[in-house]
Amino acid sequence: MDNDLDQIFDELNSVFFEGRLPKYRVRRCQPHGREHGFIDNTTATIWICASPEPRQTLLHEMCHIGTLGHGRLFRAKLRRLARRGEMWAQAERIYYLREEIGMKANGWITLWEVAYHLRGGLSVSAI
């Protein structure tokens, strides 16, 4: 069974990543809460848990190879998948982009609030 997953990894790597991703083993695991899969870069292993869409989960985890979190490089890989017909990847890319924008916006609001309170409130003329 795991050999089949390794073969699927090789095929997806060839089709979507031009074979540029380093070789990772793909293994099945028991579900971890809501997690469908995860990547272990130290052992070059992608773990697929009880996922309703194992191919999609595998592609998602493959996008994590060489990236940290769901930042710009990860989202660029999702964009590449979407351009090649994986429409779920576009929705996921937008989700993570909104999440990042929200975190940054919350950070700016927090900074503004700190400055506001440090100055004892801003007058209208200061804005």
N, CA, C and O atoms as a MOPAC input file, in Angstrom:
PM7 MOZYME 1SCF
protein

 N      0.81400 1    -1.19200 1     0.00000 1
 C      0.00000 1     0.00000 1     0.00000 1
 C      0.86300 1     1.26300 1     0.00000 1
 O      0.60700 1     2.18300 1    -0.77700 1
 N      1.89100 1     1.31800 1     0.87100 1
 C      2.75800 1     2.49600 1     0.92200 1
 C      3.55000 1     2.66800 1    -0.37000 1
 O      3.85200 1     3.79300 1    -0.77100 1
 N      3.88900 1     1.55100 1    -1.02500 1
 C      4.59000 1     1.64600 1    -2.30400 1
 C      3.72100 1     2.36100 1    -3.33700 1
 O      4.22800 1     3.10300 1    -4.17700 1
 N      2.39600 1     2.12900 1    -3.26800 1
 C      1.48000 1     2.83300 1    -4.16500 1
 C      1.52700 1     4.33000 1    -3.90700 1
 O      1.52500 1     5.12600 1    -4.84600 1
 N      1.56900 1     4.71600 1    -2.63600 1
 C      1.64300 1     6.13600 1    -2.29000 1
 C      2.95500 1     6.75200 1    -2.76700 1
 O      2.97100 1     7.89000 1    -3.23800 1
 N      4.04500 1     6.01300 1    -2.64900 1
 C      5.33400 1     6.50300 1    -3.14600 1
 C      5.29100 1     6.70900 1    -4.65600 1
 O      5.85200 1     7.67400 1    -5.17500 1
 N      4.62700 1     5.80400 1    -5.34800 1
 C      4.49800 1     5.91900 1    -6.80100 1
 C      3.63900 1     7.13200 1    -7.17000 1
 O      3.95000 1     7.85500 1    -8.11700 1
 N      2.56200 1     7.34800 1    -6.41900 1
 C      1.71100 1     8.51700 1    -6.65800 1
 C      2.50400 1     9.80200 1    -6.42200 1
 O      2.36700 1    10.76200 1    -7.18200 1
 N      3.33600 1     9.82900 1    -5.37200 1
 C      4.20200 1    10.98600 1    -5.12000 1
 C      5.07000 1    11.25300 1    -6.35000 1
 O      5.16300 1    12.38900 1    -6.81500 1
 N      5.69600 1    10.21300 1    -6.86800 1
 C      6.57600 1    10.37400 1    -8.03600 1
 C      5.81000 1    10.92700 1    -9.23400 1
 O      6.30600 1    11.80000 1    -9.94600 1
 N      4.59500 1    10.41400 1    -9.45400 1
 C      3.79400 1    10.87900 1   -10.58700 1
 C      3.39000 1    12.33900 1   -10.42200 1
 O      3.49200 1    13.12700 1   -11.36200 1
 N      2.93000 1    12.69800 1    -9.22000 1
 C      2.52400 1    14.08500 1    -8.96900 1
 C      3.72000 1    15.02800 1    -9.03800 1
 O      3.60100 1    16.15200 1    -9.52500 1
 N      4.86100 1    14.57800 1    -8.55500 1
 C      6.08300 1    15.37800 1    -8.62600 1
 C      6.42600 1    15.65700 1   -10.08800 1
 O      6.80800 1    16.77200 1   -10.44300 1
 N      6.28800 1    14.65000 1   -10.91800 1
 C      6.59300 1    14.80100 1   -12.34000 1
 C      5.60200 1    15.74800 1   -13.02600 1
 O      6.00800 1    16.63400 1   -13.77800 1
 N      4.31500 1    15.56200 1   -12.76900 1
 C      3.27200 1    16.32900 1   -13.45300 1
 C      3.21800 1    17.78300 1   -12.98100 1
 O      3.13000 1    18.69700 1   -13.80100 1
 N      3.26800 1    17.99900 1   -11.67500 1
 C      3.03800 1    19.34000 1   -11.13600 1
 C      4.30300 1    20.10400 1   -10.74800 1
 O      4.27900 1    21.33200 1   -10.66200 1
 N      5.39500 1    19.39800 1   -10.51500 1
 C      6.62000 1    20.05700 1   -10.04100 1
 C      7.82000 1    19.78000 1   -10.94100 1
 O      8.96300 1    20.03000 1   -10.56000 1
 N      7.54700 1    19.25900 1   -12.14600 1
 C      8.60300 1    18.93100 1   -13.11400 1
 C      9.68300 1    18.03400 1   -12.51700 1
 O     10.83400 1    18.07600 1   -12.95100 1
 N      9.31900 1    17.22700 1   -11.52800 1
 C     10.25600 1    16.29700 1   -10.90200 1
 C     11.31300 1    16.95700 1   -10.04100 1
 O     12.30200 1    16.31900 1    -9.68100 1
 N     11.12200 1    18.23300 1    -9.70200 1
 C     12.14300 1    18.98700 1    -8.95300 1
 C     12.11800 1    18.76300 1    -7.45400 1
 O     13.09500 1    19.07000 1    -6.77000 1
 N     11.02200 1    18.23500 1    -6.92800 1
 C     10.98000 1    18.01300 1    -5.48200 1
 C     11.88700 1    16.84800 1    -5.10900 1
 O     11.96500 1    15.86400 1    -5.84400 1
 N     12.56800 1    16.95000 1    -3.98200 1
 C     13.36600 1    15.80900 1    -3.52800 1
 C     12.44900 1    14.64100 1    -3.17500 1
 O     11.26500 1    14.83000 1    -2.89600 1
 N     13.00300 1    13.45300 1    -3.19000 1
 C     12.22600 1    12.24900 1    -2.91200 1
 C     11.78400 1    12.22000 1    -1.45300 1
 O     12.59800 1    12.36300 1    -0.54100 1
 N     10.50300 1    12.03700 1    -1.25000 1
 C      9.90700 1    11.84100 1     0.06900 1
 C      9.15200 1    10.52500 1     0.06100 1
 O      8.57200 1    10.14100 1    -0.95500 1
 N      9.16000 1     9.83800 1     1.18400 1
 C      8.32600 1     8.65800 1     1.33900 1
 C      6.93900 1     9.13100 1     1.75800 1
 O      6.80100 1    10.15700 1     2.42400 1
 N      5.92600 1     8.38700 1     1.37000 1
 C      4.56100 1     8.72100 1     1.77200 1
 C      4.01000 1     7.52800 1     2.54500 1
 O      4.04200 1     6.39300 1     2.07000 1
 N      3.50800 1     7.80600 1     3.73600 1
 C      3.01200 1     6.75800 1     4.61200 1
 C      1.63800 1     7.13800 1     5.14500 1
 O      1.28600 1     8.31600 1     5.22000 1
 N      0.88100 1     6.13500 1     5.50800 1
 C     -0.43700 1     6.34900 1     6.13100 1
 C     -0.25200 1     6.43400 1     7.64400 1
 O      0.68000 1     5.85900 1     8.20600 1
 N     -1.16300 1     7.16400 1     8.29100 1
 C     -1.11600 1     7.28700 1     9.74200 1
 C     -2.52800 1     7.35300 1    10.29400 1
 O     -3.49700 1     7.52100 1     9.55500 1
 N     -2.62100 1     7.22000 1    11.58500 1
 C     -3.89900 1     7.37000 1    12.26600 1
 C     -4.25700 1     8.85400 1    12.30300 1
 O     -3.36800 1     9.70400 1    12.35700 1
 N     -5.54500 1     9.16700 1    12.27500 1
 C     -5.95800 1    10.58300 1    12.30800 1
 C     -5.42900 1    11.29800 1    13.55300 1
 O     -5.36700 1    10.73000 1    14.64300 1
 N     -5.05100 1    12.55800 1    13.35500 1
 C     -4.58400 1    13.43600 1    14.43700 1
 C     -5.54900 1    14.61200 1    14.51900 1
 O     -5.28700 1    15.66500 1    13.93800 1
 N     -6.65100 1    14.44800 1    15.22500 1
 C     -7.63500 1    15.52800 1    15.31300 1
 C     -8.22500 1    15.80600 1    13.94700 1
 O     -8.71300 1    14.89300 1    13.28000 1
 N     -8.18500 1    17.06400 1    13.52400 1
 C     -8.73600 1    17.45700 1    12.22400 1
 C     -7.69100 1    17.39200 1    11.12100 1
 O     -8.00000 1    17.66700 1     9.96100 1
 N     -6.48300 1    17.03900 1    11.45600 1
 C     -5.37900 1    17.01500 1    10.50800 1
 C     -5.53500 1    15.86800 1     9.50500 1
 O     -5.74300 1    14.71700 1     9.88800 1
 N     -5.43300 1    16.20300 1     8.21700 1
 C     -5.52800 1    15.19100 1     7.16400 1
 C     -4.16600 1    14.63200 1     6.79100 1
 O     -4.06800 1    13.53600 1     6.23900 1
 N     -3.13300 1    15.37300 1     7.08800 1
 C     -1.78700 1    14.92800 1     6.76800 1
 C     -0.77600 1    15.91000 1     7.32700 1
 O     -1.12400 1    17.00700 1     7.76200 1
 N      0.48000 1    15.49600 1     7.30700 1
 C      1.54900 1    16.39100 1     7.74300 1
 C      2.86100 1    15.91300 1     7.13500 1
 O      2.96200 1    14.79400 1     6.63200 1
 N      3.84900 1    16.77300 1     7.19300 1
 C      5.14700 1    16.48000 1     6.59300 1
 C      6.20600 1    16.45700 1     7.69000 1
 O      6.18100 1    17.28000 1     8.60500 1
 N      7.11900 1    15.52700 1     7.59300 1
 C      8.25600 1    15.45000 1     8.51100 1
 C      9.51200 1    15.61200 1     7.66200 1
 O      9.97900 1    14.66500 1     7.02800 1
 N     10.04500 1    16.82000 1     7.66200 1
 C     11.21300 1    17.10300 1     6.82700 1
 C     12.47800 1    16.40700 1     7.32600 1
 O     13.39600 1    16.16100 1     6.54500 1
 N     12.53400 1    16.08900 1     8.61600 1
 C     13.74200 1    15.44900 1     9.15000 1
 C     13.89400 1    14.02000 1     8.64000 1
 O     15.01400 1    13.52400 1     8.51400 1
 N     12.77000 1    13.35100 1     8.34400 1
 C     12.83700 1    11.98100 1     7.82300 1
 C     12.39900 1    11.90200 1     6.36100 1
 O     12.30700 1    10.81200 1     5.79600 1
 N     12.13000 1    13.05500 1     5.75100 1
 C     11.64900 1    13.10800 1     4.36400 1
 C     10.44900 1    12.18600 1     4.17900 1
 O     10.41900 1    11.33300 1     3.29200 1
 N      9.45300 1    12.39100 1     5.05800 1
 C      8.25500 1    11.56200 1     5.02100 1
 C      7.01800 1    12.45400 1     5.03900 1
 O      6.93400 1    13.40600 1     5.81600 1
 N      6.07500 1    12.13500 1     4.18300 1
 C      4.76300 1    12.76900 1     4.20400 1
 C      3.80000 1    11.74400 1     4.77400 1
 O      3.74000 1    10.60200 1     4.31800 1
 N      3.04900 1    12.17000 1     5.77700 1
 C      2.08100 1    11.30000 1     6.43500 1
 C      0.68000 1    11.69300 1     5.99300 1
 O      0.29300 1    12.85800 1     6.09600 1
 N     -0.07600 1    10.72400 1     5.50300 1
 C     -1.45800 1    10.93900 1     5.09300 1
 C     -2.34000 1    10.21900 1     6.09000 1
 O     -2.29400 1     8.99500 1     6.21300 1
 N     -3.15400 1    11.00200 1     6.80700 1
 C     -4.07300 1    10.42600 1     7.79900 1
 C     -5.39700 1    10.11200 1     7.09500 1
 O     -5.46800 1    10.14800 1     5.86600 1
 N     -6.39700 1     9.81900 1     7.83300 1
 C     -7.70000 1     9.46100 1     7.26800 1
 C     -8.27300 1    10.66000 1     6.51800 1
 O     -9.13200 1    11.37000 1     7.04100 1
 N     -7.81000 1    10.88100 1     5.31900 1
 C     -8.20400 1    12.03600 1     4.53000 1
 C     -9.30600 1    11.65300 1     3.54800 1
 O     -9.22800 1    10.61000 1     2.89900 1
 N    -10.34000 1    12.50200 1     3.43600 1
 C    -11.37000 1    12.22700 1     2.43300 1
 C    -10.84400 1    12.43400 1     1.00500 1
 O    -11.39900 1    11.89300 1     0.04800 1
 N     -9.78500 1    13.21100 1     0.87400 1
 C     -9.17000 1    13.50400 1    -0.42800 1
 C     -7.66200 1    13.26400 1    -0.33100 1
 O     -6.90000 1    14.22800 1    -0.26100 1
 N     -7.20700 1    12.00000 1    -0.32400 1
 C     -5.77300 1    11.74300 1    -0.11500 1
 C     -4.87000 1    12.36600 1    -1.19200 1
 O     -3.76500 1    12.80800 1    -0.87800 1
 N     -5.31500 1    12.40700 1    -2.43800 1
 C     -4.50300 1    13.01900 1    -3.49800 1
 C     -4.32800 1    14.51100 1    -3.23100 1
 O     -3.22400 1    15.04200 1    -3.35600 1
 N     -5.41000 1    15.18100 1    -2.86600 1
 C     -5.35000 1    16.60900 1    -2.55000 1
 C     -4.47100 1    16.84700 1    -1.33100 1
 O     -3.67300 1    17.78400 1    -1.31100 1
 N     -4.61400 1    16.00600 1    -0.31900 1
 C     -3.78700 1    16.13600 1     0.88600 1
 C     -2.32000 1    15.94600 1     0.53200 1
 O     -1.46400 1    16.68400 1     1.02000 1
 N     -2.02400 1    14.96900 1    -0.30500 1
 C     -0.63600 1    14.72800 1    -0.70800 1
 C     -0.07900 1    15.93500 1    -1.45200 1
 O      1.04400 1    16.35900 1    -1.18100 1
 N     -0.84400 1    16.49200 1    -2.38300 1
 C     -0.37400 1    17.68200 1    -3.09700 1
 C     -0.16300 1    18.85300 1    -2.14700 1
 O      0.81800 1    19.58500 1    -2.28000 1
 N     -1.06900 1    19.03900 1    -1.19200 1
 C     -0.90600 1    20.10000 1    -0.19900 1
 C      0.41100 1    19.92200 1     0.55400 1
 O      1.18000 1    20.87100 1     0.70500 1
 N      0.66300 1    18.71000 1     1.02100 1
 C      1.89700 1    18.44800 1     1.77000 1
 C      3.12700 1    18.59100 1     0.88000 1
 O      4.17900 1    19.02300 1     1.35100 1
 N      3.01100 1    18.23800 1    -0.39000 1
 C      4.13400 1    18.41200 1    -1.31900 1
 C      4.47700 1    19.89100 1    -1.47800 1
 O      5.63700 1    20.24300 1    -1.69200 1
 N      3.46800 1    20.75600 1    -1.37300 1
 C      3.72000 1    22.20300 1    -1.44300 1
 C      4.53000 1    22.68600 1    -0.24400 1
 O      5.16700 1    23.73700 1    -0.31300 1
 N      4.51400 1    21.93700 1     0.84300 1
 C      5.28400 1    22.30500 1     2.03500 1
 C      6.77100 1    21.97600 1     1.89300 1
 O      7.58500 1    22.48500 1     2.66400 1
 N      7.13700 1    21.14400 1     0.93300 1
 C      8.54900 1    20.78800 1     0.77700 1
 C      9.33200 1    22.04500 1     0.39300 1
 O      9.05300 1    22.66800 1    -0.63200 1
 N     10.29800 1    22.40800 1     1.20900 1
 C     11.11500 1    23.59200 1     0.96800 1
 C     10.47400 1    24.89500 1     1.42500 1
 O     10.99000 1    25.97200 1     1.12800 1
 N      9.36800 1    24.81400 1     2.13700 1
 C      8.69900 1    26.02400 1     2.62700 1
 C      8.39100 1    25.86000 1     4.10800 1
 O      8.37000 1    24.75000 1     4.64000 1
 N      8.15800 1    26.96800 1     4.74700 1
 C      7.72000 1    26.95300 1     6.14500 1
 C      6.31600 1    27.53500 1     6.20000 1
 O      6.06400 1    28.60400 1     5.64200 1
 N      5.42200 1    26.85800 1     6.85100 1
 C      4.06600 1    27.36200 1     7.02600 1
 C      3.32100 1    27.53300 1     5.72200 1
 O      3.57200 1    26.82800 1     4.74500 1
 N      2.39700 1    28.48300 1     5.72100 1
 C      1.54600 1    28.72500 1     4.56300 1
 C      1.81700 1    30.10700 1     3.96400 1
 O      0.89900 1    30.79600 1     3.52000 1
 N      3.07400 1    30.48900 1     3.96100 1
 C      3.47900 1    31.80400 1     3.47000 1
 C      3.50200 1    31.93100 1     1.95500 1
 O      2.89900 1    31.13400 1     1.23600 1
 N      4.20500 1    32.94300 1     1.49000 1
 C      4.21500 1    33.31600 1     0.07800 1
 C      4.68000 1    32.18100 1    -0.84200 1
 O      4.04300 1    31.92100 1    -1.86200 1
 N      5.77100 1    31.50800 1    -0.50000 1
 C      6.28300 1    30.43400 1    -1.35100 1
 C      5.30000 1    29.27200 1    -1.41500 1
 O      5.07700 1    28.70100 1    -2.48300 1
 N      4.71400 1    28.92100 1    -0.27600 1
 C      3.70700 1    27.85600 1    -0.24700 1
 C      2.52500 1    28.23000 1    -1.14500 1
 O      2.05500 1    27.41300 1    -1.93700 1
 N      2.04800 1    29.47600 1    -1.01300 1
 C      0.90500 1    29.92000 1    -1.82100 1
 C      1.25300 1    29.98600 1    -3.30000 1
 O      0.38200 1    29.77400 1    -4.14400 1
 N      2.49300 1    30.27200 1    -3.63100 1
 C      2.90400 1    30.26400 1    -5.04400 1
 C      2.80600 1    28.85200 1    -5.61800 1
 O      2.42100 1    28.66800 1    -6.77200 1
 N      3.15500 1    27.86800 1    -4.81000 1
 C      3.01600 1    26.48000 1    -5.26200 1
 C      1.54700 1    26.12300 1    -5.45900 1
 O      1.19800 1    25.42900 1    -6.41400 1
 N      0.68800 1    26.59600 1    -4.56100 1
 C     -0.74900 1    26.36500 1    -4.73700 1
 C     -1.24400 1    27.03000 1    -6.01800 1
 O     -2.05500 1    26.45400 1    -6.74300 1
 N     -0.75900 1    28.24100 1    -6.30000 1
 C     -1.15400 1    28.94000 1    -7.53200 1
 C     -0.75700 1    28.12500 1    -8.75200 1
 O     -1.52500 1    28.02400 1    -9.70900 1
 N      0.43600 1    27.54400 1    -8.72500 1
 C      0.89200 1    26.70800 1    -9.83300 1
 C     -0.04500 1    25.51100 1   -10.02400 1
 O     -0.38600 1    25.15500 1   -11.15200 1
 N     -0.45300 1    24.89700 1    -8.91400 1
 C     -1.38400 1    23.76800 1    -9.00900 1
 C     -2.71500 1    24.21200 1    -9.61800 1
 O     -3.28300 1    23.52200 1   -10.46400 1
 N     -3.20000 1    25.36800 1    -9.18100 1
 C     -4.47800 1    25.87400 1    -9.69500 1
 C     -4.39600 1    26.13700 1   -11.19100 1
 O     -5.33800 1    25.84600 1   -11.92800 1
 N     -3.28900 1    26.67900 1   -11.63500 1
 C     -3.11300 1    26.95200 1   -13.06900 1
 C     -3.07500 1    25.66900 1   -13.89600 1
 O     -3.28800 1    25.68800 1   -15.10800 1
 N     -2.80400 1    24.57400 1   -13.23100 1
 C     -2.76000 1    23.28300 1   -13.92200 1
 C     -4.02000 1    22.46400 1   -13.66800 1
 O     -4.02900 1    21.24600 1   -13.84400 1
 N     -5.08600 1    23.14900 1   -13.25100 1
 C     -6.38500 1    22.50800 1   -13.16300 1
 C     -6.84100 1    22.07500 1   -11.79200 1
 O     -7.95200 1    21.56100 1   -11.66100 1
 N     -6.03900 1    22.25800 1   -10.77200 1
 C     -6.41700 1    21.87700 1    -9.40600 1
 C     -7.12500 1    23.06800 1    -8.75200 1
 O     -6.51300 1    23.84200 1    -8.01600 1
 N     -8.42600 1    23.20000 1    -9.03600 1
 C     -9.16000 1    24.38300 1    -8.60000 1
 C     -9.27600 1    24.49500 1    -7.07600 1
 O     -9.38600 1    25.60600 1    -6.55700 1
 N     -9.25400 1    23.39700 1    -6.36600 1
 C     -9.26200 1    23.44300 1    -4.90000 1
 C     -8.06800 1    24.24500 1    -4.39500 1
 O     -8.14800 1    24.90400 1    -3.35900 1
 N     -6.94300 1    24.18500 1    -5.14200 1
 C     -5.71600 1    24.85800 1    -4.71400 1
 C     -5.88900 1    26.37400 1    -4.72500 1
 O     -5.31400 1    27.07100 1    -3.88800 1
 N     -6.67700 1    26.88700 1    -5.66600 1
 C     -6.91600 1    28.33800 1    -5.70700 1
 C     -7.71000 1    28.77100 1    -4.47500 1
 O     -7.38000 1    29.78100 1    -3.85300 1
 N     -8.73300 1    28.03100 1    -4.12500 1
 C     -9.53000 1    28.36300 1    -2.93900 1
 C     -8.66900 1    28.28700 1    -1.67900 1
 O     -8.77900 1    29.13100 1    -0.79100 1
 N     -7.82300 1    27.28200 1    -1.61000 1
 C     -6.94900 1    27.13200 1    -0.44300 1
 C     -5.92700 1    28.26400 1    -0.37900 1
 O     -5.63100 1    28.77200 1     0.70300 1
 N     -5.38600 1    28.66100 1    -1.52900 1
 C     -4.41800 1    29.75800 1    -1.58400 1
 C     -5.05700 1    31.04700 1    -1.06900 1
 O     -4.44400 1    31.77800 1    -0.29100 1
 N     -6.28000 1    31.32200 1    -1.49700 1
 C     -6.98200 1    32.52300 1    -1.06000 1
 C     -7.25200 1    32.45800 1     0.44000 1
 O     -7.12700 1    33.46400 1     1.13900 1
 N     -7.61800 1    31.29100 1     0.93200 1
 C     -7.86000 1    31.11800 1     2.36700 1
 C     -6.61400 1    31.50000 1     3.17300 1
 O     -6.70000 1    32.26300 1     4.13400 1
 N     -5.44400 1    30.95900 1     2.76900 1
 C     -4.21900 1    31.25100 1     3.52200 1
 C     -3.76400 1    32.69100 1     3.33600 1
 O     -3.18100 1    33.26900 1     4.25300 1
 N     -4.01300 1    33.28300 1     2.18000 1
 C     -3.68900 1    34.68800 1     1.96300 1
 C     -4.53400 1    35.57000 1     2.87300 1
 O     -4.01500 1    36.49100 1     3.50400 1
 N     -5.83400 1    35.29200 1     2.94500 1
 C     -6.70700 1    36.06400 1     3.83300 1
 C     -6.27900 1    35.91400 1     5.28200 1
 O     -6.30100 1    36.87600 1     6.05000 1
 N     -5.88600 1    34.68900 1     5.65400 1
 C     -5.43100 1    34.44300 1     7.02300 1
 C     -4.20400 1    35.29900 1     7.33900 1
 O     -4.11700 1    35.89700 1     8.41200 1
 N     -3.25100 1    35.35300 1     6.39100 1
 C     -2.04100 1    36.15300 1     6.61500 1
 C     -2.36700 1    37.64200 1     6.66700 1
 O     -1.85300 1    38.36300 1     7.52200 1
 N     -3.21300 1    38.09800 1     5.75900 1
 C     -3.59800 1    39.51100 1     5.75900 1
 C     -4.30200 1    39.85900 1     7.06500 1
 O     -4.06000 1    40.92000 1     7.64000 1
 N     -5.17000 1    38.97100 1     7.53200 1
 C     -5.86700 1    39.20000 1     8.79200 1
 C     -4.91300 1    39.30900 1     9.95600 1
 O     -5.08700 1    40.16200 1    10.82600 1
 N     -3.89000 1    38.44200 1     9.98200 1
 C     -2.91300 1    38.49600 1    11.06800 1
 C     -2.13200 1    39.79800 1    11.01500 1
 O     -1.88600 1    40.42000 1    12.04800 1
 N     -1.74100 1    40.21700 1     9.80700 1
 C     -1.00900 1    41.47000 1     9.67400 1
 C     -1.89300 1    42.64400 1    10.05700 1
 O     -1.44600 1    43.56700 1    10.73800 1
 N     -3.15500 1    42.61300 1     9.61900 1
 C     -4.07300 1    43.70100 1     9.95000 1
 C     -4.27900 1    43.76800 1    11.45500 1
 O     -4.28500 1    44.85400 1    12.03500 1
 N     -4.44700 1    42.61900 1    12.08400 1
 C     -4.59700 1    42.61900 1    13.54100 1
 C     -3.35200 1    43.17200 1    14.21700 1
 O     -3.45400 1    43.87700 1    15.22100 1
 N     -2.18300 1    42.86200 1    13.68000 1
 C     -0.93500 1    43.40000 1    14.22300 1
 C     -0.87600 1    44.91000 1    14.10400 1
 O     -0.46100 1    45.58900 1    15.04300 1
 N     -1.29200 1    45.45200 1    12.94500 1
 C     -1.27800 1    46.90400 1    12.75900 1
 C     -2.28900 1    47.57400 1    13.65700 1
 O     -2.02400 1    48.64500 1    14.20100 1
 N     -3.44900 1    46.95400 1    13.82000 1
 C     -4.45400 1    47.52700 1    14.71500 1
 C     -3.90400 1    47.57300 1    16.13600 1
 O     -4.06900 1    48.56400 1    16.84800 1
 N     -3.25500 1    46.49600 1    16.53400 1
 C     -2.66900 1    46.44800 1    17.87300 1
 C     -1.62200 1    47.54300 1    18.04200 1
 O     -1.60700 1    48.22400 1    19.06800 1
 N     -0.75500 1    47.72400 1    17.06400 1
 C      0.25600 1    48.78200 1    17.13700 1
 C     -0.39800 1    50.15500 1    17.21900 1
 O      0.04100 1    51.01100 1    17.98700 1
 N     -1.44300 1    50.36400 1    16.43200 1
 C     -2.14500 1    51.64300 1    16.45200 1
 C     -2.75000 1    51.87600 1    17.82800 1
 O     -2.66000 1    52.97700 1    18.37100 1
 N     -3.37200 1    50.83100 1    18.40000 1
 C     -3.98500 1    50.96500 1    19.72000 1
 C     -2.94000 1    51.29700 1    20.78300 1
 O     -3.19300 1    52.12100 1    21.66200 1
 N     -1.78400 1    50.67100 1    20.71200 1
 C     -0.71400 1    50.95500 1    21.67400 1
 C     -0.28400 1    52.41300 1    21.54500 1
 O     -0.17100 1    53.12500 1    22.54300 1
 N     -0.04500 1    52.85100 1    20.30700 1
 C      0.36400 1    54.24000 1    20.09000 1
 C     -0.71200 1    55.20800 1    20.56700 1
 O     -0.41800 1    56.23800 1    21.17400 1
 N     -1.95200 1    54.86200 1    20.28300 1
 C     -3.07100 1    55.70400 1    20.69000 1
 C     -3.09900 1    55.88500 1    22.20600 1
 O     -3.24300 1    56.99800 1    22.71000 1
 N     -2.96000 1    54.78300 1    22.91500 1
 C     -3.02000 1    54.85400 1    24.37600 1
 C     -1.77000 1    55.49300 1    24.96700 1
 O     -1.85900 1    56.18500 1    25.98100 1
 N     -0.60700 1    55.27700 1    24.35800 1
 C      0.61400 1    55.89400 1    24.85900 1
 C      0.55200 1    57.42000 1    24.73900 1
 O      1.09200 1    58.13900 1    25.58000 1
 N     -0.09800 1    57.89400 1    23.71100 1
 C     -0.19400 1    59.34400 1    23.50400 1
 C     -1.38900 1    59.93500 1    24.23200 1
 O     -1.64000 1    61.13700 1    24.14700 1
 N     -2.11900 1    59.10300 1    24.94100 1
 C     -3.29700 1    59.61000 1    25.66300 1
 C     -4.45000 1    59.89500 1    24.72900 1
 O     -5.30600 1    60.72800 1    25.02800 1
 N     -4.47900 1    59.22500 1    23.62100 1
 C     -5.53500 1    59.46700 1    22.63400 1
 C     -5.05600 1    60.48600 1    21.62500 1
 O     -4.35700 1    61.43600 1    21.97900 1
 N     -5.42100 1    60.30000 1    20.39400 1
 C     -5.00300 1    61.22700 1    19.34300 1
 C     -6.06700 1    62.28100 1    19.10300 1
 O     -7.26500 1    61.99900 1    19.13700 1
 N     -5.61600 1    63.47700 1    18.86300 1
 C     -6.58600 1    64.51200 1    18.50600 1
 C     -6.90000 1    64.37900 1    17.01200 1
 O     -6.13900 1    63.76900 1    16.26100 1
 N     -8.00500 1    64.94300 1    16.60400 1
 C     -8.38500 1    64.88000 1    15.20000 1
 C     -7.32400 1    65.52800 1    14.33400 1
 O     -7.09600 1    65.07400 1    13.21300 1
 N     -6.66700 1    66.56900 1    14.81200 1
 C     -5.64200 1    67.27200 1    14.01600 1
 C     -4.40100 1    66.41200 1    13.82100 1
 O     -3.62500 1    66.64300 1    12.89300 1
 N     -4.20500 1    65.40600 1    14.70400 1
 C     -3.02700 1    64.54200 1    14.56800 1
 C     -3.23400 1    63.44900 1    13.53800 1
 O     -2.27700 1    62.79200 1    13.12800 1
 N     -4.48000 1    63.24700 1    13.11300 1
 C     -4.75100 1    62.15900 1    12.17100 1
 C     -4.57200 1    62.60400 1    10.75200 1
 O     -4.76100 1    61.81200 1     9.82900 1

